[in-house]
Amino acid sequence: MLDEKLEPIYADVLRRNPGEDEFHQAVREVLESLGAVIAKHPRYAEHALIERICEPERQIIFRVPWVTDNGEVQINRGFRVQFNSVLGPFKGGLRFHPSVMLGTVKFLGFEQVFKNALTGMPIGGGKGGSDFDPKGRSNGEIMRFCQSFMTELSRHLGEHTDVPAGDIGVGRRELGYMFGQYKRMSNRYESGVLTGKGLTWGGSRVRTEATGYGAVFFVERALATRKQGFAGKKVLVSGSGNVAIYTIEKIHQLGGRVIACSDSSGYVVDNDGIDLALLKDIKETKRGRISDYAAARRASATFVPAGRIWDVPADIAMPSATQNELNGQDARTLVKNGVIAVGEGANMPSTPEAVRVFQEAGIIFAPGKAANAGGVATSALEMQQNASRDSWTFEVTEQKLGVIMNSIHDRCAEVAEEYGSPGNYVLGANVAGFLRVADAMDALGVI
């Protein structure tokens, strides 16, 4: 429930941002954690501080014209929401997907503000993208779209201003085309303007693996508080993109066994454990469907074109696909099947009802703004390397990532304890992120 002092703030968010349900959901989830903060420290309710945090600094919408291989002109819409730069330049990914609209980008940008604050790195929060769908498009079409998109976006970017990265639909190929266009237009080799770059042109080792690895590091740390770990556990990982693939990889390294993963066409169950090399080949090289995996592993794998991956009995669940993919009924099914932990690799993949079910059941629940902060943390490490013209080894970078994720876990746990809700990582993440942003905004005056 919202504290009565926060109800008018939330009502104003609804009034000022009509129809943006995902943004409303993200704001409410944070506000529900702040009642204890303003009761203990009333000054955080003064000077419209919370209202300012809920309002983006800048919202940019632009058209993206491009030409298909057969000469047809297409128009898409581009977005960049520069939400909060009090801790550093705006930082957050670009998403290319037909579902992208302003409310989607605002919810992601709002989450990014607190996620980035939790890393302890000097980065603000933002997000962007387009309703362009890269599926089924040729490399030439994707290049022309990315060049057109960057032609407009470039005027809003800079290593000290706004530093995008990839997200759903935006991988190294798309980032390469955009970086090339930025370089061409600016006449500068400003490698710090984008992160997630290729290793031969300014990228960082572990950046590809970082979001998935980081989520596993966080959950492993949380499991350790109950004297458990991934070893010997059966795990569900939704999705089969970058986050899911490297979540699976790290779980296998820690002795767990991922038995199911998915894509938009359905899910596959492989009781022998997901063959990661095969999955990478299908998804990263051939850009195929999860049904292709089942066809190649007929002896042990089953493809389910309908239904829910969360129906599969397992010990741990890692939702790693997209927002609101795990609902209340899914959560009840997981709890009934004996799940002991849920770690969000995606942004807000569990609905509010699902989160309540997990918390009431007393299982470990690691929210995305804490658990999936590894990607942006390693992006900040990439920015450090770019600024110093340096390049670190895989081992050094992974070790730094592990330290950051353990620090995020411990900070969330400490804050949850301080505010009377031990083990509540949702409250801990929201309050810890809020305090860092709010204190900085208060120090800088009315901005």
C-alpha atoms as one frame of an Amber mdcrd trajectory, in Angstrom:
protein
   0.000   0.000   0.000   1.072   3.564  -0.634   1.783   5.875   2.263  -0.869
   8.617   2.370   1.800  11.257   1.735   2.758   9.491  -1.483  -0.745   8.938
  -2.866  -0.996  12.478  -4.349   2.390  12.014  -6.040   1.267   8.781  -7.675
  -2.069  10.320  -8.676  -0.167  13.122 -10.374   2.017  10.605 -12.241  -1.160
   8.925 -13.542  -2.637  12.269 -14.586   0.482  13.513 -16.356   1.280  10.213
 -18.114  -2.033   8.742 -19.316  -2.057   5.275 -20.845   1.526   4.430 -19.853
   0.705   1.375 -17.740   4.222  -0.034 -17.493   5.571   3.330 -16.356   2.788
   3.588 -13.767   3.661   0.089 -12.528   7.364   0.913 -12.177   6.700   4.168
 -10.312   4.198   2.609  -7.935   6.568  -0.248  -7.109   9.211   2.259  -5.991
   6.772   4.509  -4.143   5.402   1.558  -2.166   8.884   1.147  -0.671   9.320
   4.788   0.323   6.757   5.094   3.118   9.271   3.941   5.721  11.861   6.354
   4.324   9.751   9.491   4.623   8.505   8.384   8.055  12.100   8.158   9.248
  13.426  11.103   7.188  10.577  13.570   6.405  12.950  15.821   4.449  12.723
  13.452   1.462   9.067  14.478   1.029  10.023  18.171   0.777  10.893  20.397
  -2.192   9.000  18.111  -4.619  12.057  15.826  -4.555  10.149  12.614  -5.253
   8.031  14.338  -7.904  11.188  15.485  -9.685  12.639  11.981  -9.616   9.459
  10.691 -11.307   9.714  13.216 -14.151  12.282  12.666 -16.949  14.723  15.466
 -17.636  14.086  15.103 -21.363  11.886  13.001 -23.680  12.931  12.833 -27.317
  10.703  11.362 -30.062  11.738  11.370 -33.708  10.940   9.750 -37.033  13.299
   7.234 -38.613  12.920   6.956 -42.399  14.769   4.151 -44.191  14.649   2.176
 -47.436  14.104  -1.592 -47.811  16.111  -3.787 -50.171  13.360  -3.501 -52.780
  13.307   0.292 -52.619  10.260   0.856 -50.412  10.438   3.739 -47.945   9.581
   2.798 -44.354   8.928   5.042 -41.354   9.566   4.045 -37.760   9.517   6.041
 -34.558  12.606   6.552 -32.401  12.757   7.399 -28.705  15.307   8.490 -26.125
  14.202   9.294 -22.585  16.984  10.992 -20.648  15.583  10.398 -17.205  18.104
  11.526 -14.600  21.734  12.670 -14.847  22.397  13.684 -11.237  24.974  10.883
 -10.764  26.568  11.052 -14.211  25.792  10.952 -17.938  22.534   9.276 -18.931
  23.176   5.533 -19.328  20.852   2.867 -20.648  20.189   0.621 -23.599  18.388
   0.899 -26.919  15.575  -1.564 -27.661  14.334  -2.371 -31.175  10.984  -4.168
 -30.964   7.452  -3.574 -32.324   6.154  -3.168 -28.747   8.342  -0.123 -28.045
   6.418   3.067 -27.303   7.008   6.059 -25.077   5.572   4.418 -21.953   7.823
   1.388 -22.439  10.924   3.551 -22.715   9.917   5.678 -19.718   9.404   2.623
 -17.507  12.777   1.237 -18.556  14.475   4.601 -18.028  12.925   5.020 -14.575
  14.120   1.550 -13.546  17.546   2.344 -14.986  17.973   5.361 -12.711  17.822
   3.205  -9.567  19.638   0.246 -11.082  22.553   2.450 -12.104  22.604   4.110
  -8.690  22.889   0.691  -7.033  26.076  -0.097  -8.956  27.876   2.734  -7.150
  29.236   3.887 -10.526  29.015   7.541 -11.707  26.204   7.046 -14.227  22.716
   8.450 -14.571  19.705   6.705 -16.074  18.083   6.760 -19.503  16.636   4.441
 -22.147  15.739   4.506 -25.818  14.767   2.517 -28.827  12.372   2.163 -31.720
   9.310   0.200 -32.835  11.475  -1.220 -35.653  11.493  -5.032 -35.820  14.874
  -6.458 -36.910  13.462  -9.993 -37.287  13.440 -11.110 -40.889  15.360  -8.049
 -42.101  18.536  -8.320 -44.138  21.852  -6.960 -42.895  21.553  -4.150 -45.450
  18.123  -3.136 -44.186  19.273  -3.207 -40.575  22.317  -1.123 -41.462  20.227
   1.510 -43.247  17.774   1.681 -40.357  20.562   1.991 -37.753  22.272   4.724
 -39.760  19.047   6.710 -40.039  18.286   6.193 -36.351  21.752   7.399 -35.318
  21.635  10.375 -37.674  18.969  11.921 -35.445  20.012  10.440 -32.089  23.643
  11.529 -32.447  22.862  15.156 -31.640  21.760  14.107 -28.153  24.724  11.835
 -27.302  28.268  12.174 -25.979  30.545  10.422 -23.506  29.808  13.157 -20.932
  26.133  13.519 -21.909  24.368  10.276 -22.829  25.873   6.839 -23.458  23.505
   4.197 -24.912  24.092   0.447 -25.096  22.204  -2.522 -26.523  19.007  -4.202
 -25.340  16.374  -6.420 -26.953  16.888  -6.379 -30.717  20.136  -4.427 -30.449
  23.311  -6.480 -30.370  26.867  -6.009 -31.540  25.827  -5.828 -35.212  23.376
  -2.977 -34.609  25.760  -1.159 -32.260  28.490  -1.414 -34.892  26.329   0.202
 -37.556  25.306   2.969 -35.134  28.844   3.608 -33.915  30.068   3.793 -37.499
  27.435   6.388 -38.347  28.211   8.409 -35.204  31.928   8.363 -36.038  31.206
   9.391 -39.613  29.011  12.317 -38.552  31.110  13.576 -35.643  34.517  13.089
 -37.307  35.782  11.825 -33.934  36.698   8.419 -32.574  34.681   8.932 -29.404
  34.636   5.314 -28.249  32.937   6.183 -24.951  29.709   7.263 -26.661  28.358
   3.690 -26.886  28.955   0.577 -24.823  28.599  -3.064 -25.729  31.008  -2.510
 -28.626  33.093  -5.209 -30.298  36.447  -6.031 -28.708  38.371  -4.804 -31.748
  36.789  -1.339 -31.627  36.662  -0.316 -27.982  34.520  -2.956 -26.310  35.051
  -4.636 -22.966  35.502  -8.278 -22.189  32.604  -9.762 -20.178  30.147  -7.118
 -21.475  28.363  -9.737 -23.578  28.076 -12.061 -20.592  27.581  -9.402 -17.923
  23.805  -9.197 -17.435  23.361 -12.966 -17.268  26.471 -13.543 -15.168  25.535
 -10.679 -12.838  22.039 -12.021 -12.191  23.499 -15.392 -11.257  26.122 -13.779
  -8.984  23.363 -11.896  -7.139  21.154 -14.973  -6.676  24.163 -17.085  -5.643
  24.953 -14.501  -2.942  21.308 -14.523  -1.806  21.207 -18.336  -1.726  24.351
 -18.327   0.418  22.443 -16.436   3.135  20.370 -19.627   3.482  23.392 -21.905
   3.153  22.459 -22.990  -0.365  23.768 -22.518  -3.909  23.143 -23.451  -7.541
  25.026 -26.751  -7.308  22.682 -29.665  -7.969  19.646 -27.438  -8.577  17.262
 -27.610 -11.530  16.688 -24.179 -13.049  14.253 -22.539 -15.470  15.528 -19.640
 -17.591  12.978 -17.865 -19.760  14.171 -16.384 -23.031  17.039 -17.490 -25.236
  18.664 -14.186 -26.073  21.835 -12.692 -24.679  20.717 -12.489 -21.036  19.286
 -15.999 -20.975  22.241 -17.611 -22.738  24.822 -16.250 -20.332  22.603 -16.867
 -17.326  22.569 -20.516 -18.413  26.337 -20.503 -18.931  27.139 -19.232 -15.444
  24.595 -21.533 -13.765  26.223 -24.513 -15.463  29.647 -23.295 -14.311  28.316
 -23.198 -10.738  26.995 -26.765 -10.924  23.320 -26.076 -11.623  21.336 -27.662
 -14.449  19.094 -25.490 -16.632  16.316 -27.732 -17.935  14.159 -25.247 -19.870
  14.385 -22.027 -21.883  12.101 -20.268 -24.332  11.452 -17.746 -27.068   8.302
 -16.071 -28.384   7.240 -19.279 -30.174   7.208 -21.501 -27.060   9.562 -23.267
 -24.702  11.787 -26.324 -24.722  12.399 -28.795 -21.889  15.628 -30.781 -21.896
  15.923 -32.932 -18.788  19.547 -33.722 -19.611  20.259 -30.015 -19.267  20.310
 -27.387 -22.011  23.120 -27.975 -24.517  24.555 -24.466 -24.444  26.814 -24.852
 -27.485  23.828 -25.925 -29.582  21.644 -23.134 -28.211  24.311 -20.515 -28.988
  24.697 -21.841 -32.527  20.959 -21.693 -33.175  20.337 -18.319 -31.567  23.561
 -16.354 -32.031  24.800 -17.746 -35.356  21.805 -19.083 -37.256  19.265 -16.746
 -35.605  16.827 -19.654 -35.474  13.911 -20.594 -33.221  13.864 -22.593 -30.028
  11.956 -25.347 -31.871  15.140 -25.902 -33.911  16.883 -26.817 -30.662  14.264
 -29.459 -29.865  14.523 -30.864 -33.377  18.290 -31.249 -32.967  17.902 -32.899
 -29.519  15.000 -35.241 -30.196  16.301 -37.841 -27.746  16.046 -35.595 -24.680
  14.242 -32.357 -25.566  10.573 -31.513 -25.994   9.217 -28.349 -27.619   5.998
 -26.928 -26.202   4.446 -24.376 -28.577   1.828 -23.234 -26.089   1.641 -23.078
 -22.319   3.986 -21.540 -19.783   7.617 -22.360 -19.038   6.813 -21.736 -15.356
   4.689 -24.930 -15.319   7.906 -26.997 -15.422   8.922 -28.143 -11.887  12.309
 -26.736 -10.823  14.224 -25.370  -7.836  15.098 -21.909  -9.161  13.493 -19.636
 -11.773  15.312 -16.896 -13.696  12.884 -14.828 -15.811  15.192 -13.351 -18.443
  13.010 -12.430 -21.426  10.839  -9.326 -21.065   8.578  -7.289 -18.789   5.518
  -8.842 -17.109   6.222 -12.322 -18.480   5.575 -14.014 -15.108   2.115 -13.441
 -13.622   0.432 -14.292 -10.334  -0.757 -17.704 -11.466   2.729 -18.557 -12.719
   4.123 -17.541  -9.334   1.653 -19.752  -7.483   2.593 -22.666  -9.753   6.301
 -22.141  -9.070   5.729 -21.968  -5.315   3.548 -25.082  -5.406   6.315 -26.911
  -7.307   8.833 -26.035  -4.590  10.879 -23.191  -6.103  13.290 -21.700  -3.543
  14.467 -18.599  -5.421  13.499 -16.331  -8.313  16.066 -13.999  -9.881  14.999
 -11.409 -12.443  17.402 -11.216 -15.362  14.996  -9.065 -17.398  13.545  -5.668
 -16.512  10.404  -6.027 -14.357   9.502  -9.514 -15.687   7.282 -10.334 -12.682
   3.903  -8.657 -12.278   3.087  -6.999  -8.911   0.829  -9.931  -8.057   3.640
 -12.405  -8.751   6.036 -10.449  -6.532   3.498 -10.537  -3.679   3.085 -14.304
  -4.082   6.838 -14.860  -3.860   7.253 -12.586  -0.851   4.329 -14.105   1.034
   5.772 -17.578   0.385   9.074 -16.481   1.946  11.218 -17.507  -1.018  14.206
 -15.502  -2.231  13.102 -12.883  -4.745  15.816 -10.848  -6.484  14.278  -7.861
  -8.351  15.622  -6.831 -11.741  16.832  -3.388 -10.748  19.336  -5.128  -8.468
  19.864  -8.566 -10.002  20.286  -7.503 -13.622  22.519  -4.505 -12.921  25.579
  -6.442 -14.107  25.158  -5.315 -17.694  25.209  -1.616 -16.981  27.928  -2.085
 -14.350  30.181  -3.630 -16.984  29.202  -0.878 -19.410  30.549   1.570 -16.848
  33.732  -0.522 -16.673  33.897  -0.293 -20.481  33.630   3.499 -20.193  36.540
   3.448 -17.737  38.672   1.459 -20.167  37.747   3.778 -23.050  38.640   6.867
 -20.999  42.047   5.455 -20.078  42.712   3.832 -23.498  43.061   0.534 -21.638
  41.815  -3.030 -22.051  41.441  -5.508 -19.198  41.525  -9.302 -19.302  38.378
 -11.397 -19.033  39.407 -12.587 -15.570  40.033  -9.071 -14.225  36.752  -7.743
 -15.602  34.700 -10.700 -14.335  36.266 -10.297 -10.914  35.274  -6.618 -10.867
  31.740  -7.563 -11.930  31.514 -10.107  -9.110  32.620  -7.512  -6.557  29.996
  -5.040  -7.804  27.162  -7.586  -7.744  28.088  -8.780  -4.246  28.186  -5.158
  -3.125  24.719  -4.526  -4.609  23.351  -7.591  -2.829  24.876  -6.635   0.494
  23.687  -3.023   0.251  20.124  -4.155  -0.541  20.203  -6.606   2.368  21.541
  -3.974   4.783  18.923  -1.395   3.812  16.093  -3.940   4.032  17.292  -4.831
   7.548  17.580  -1.157   8.523  14.013  -0.443   7.406  12.510  -3.411   9.216
  12.074  -5.952   6.423  14.997  -8.424   6.488  15.464 -10.351   3.246  13.168
  -8.037   1.277  15.389  -7.257  -1.692  12.618  -5.267  -3.406  12.483  -2.757
  -0.566  16.248  -2.812  -0.179  16.906  -2.109  -3.863  14.270   0.612  -4.141
  15.325   2.431  -0.996  19.089   2.116  -1.542  18.806   3.379  -5.119  16.425
   6.163  -4.132  18.633   7.426  -1.305  21.684   7.761  -3.535  19.762   9.664
  -6.222  17.748  11.771  -3.777  20.778  12.845  -1.723  22.596  13.947  -4.876
  19.581  15.873  -6.180  19.129  17.570  -2.800  22.794  18.569  -2.761  22.589
  20.160  -6.218  19.551  22.334  -5.498  16.266  22.489  -7.374  17.159  20.749
 -10.630
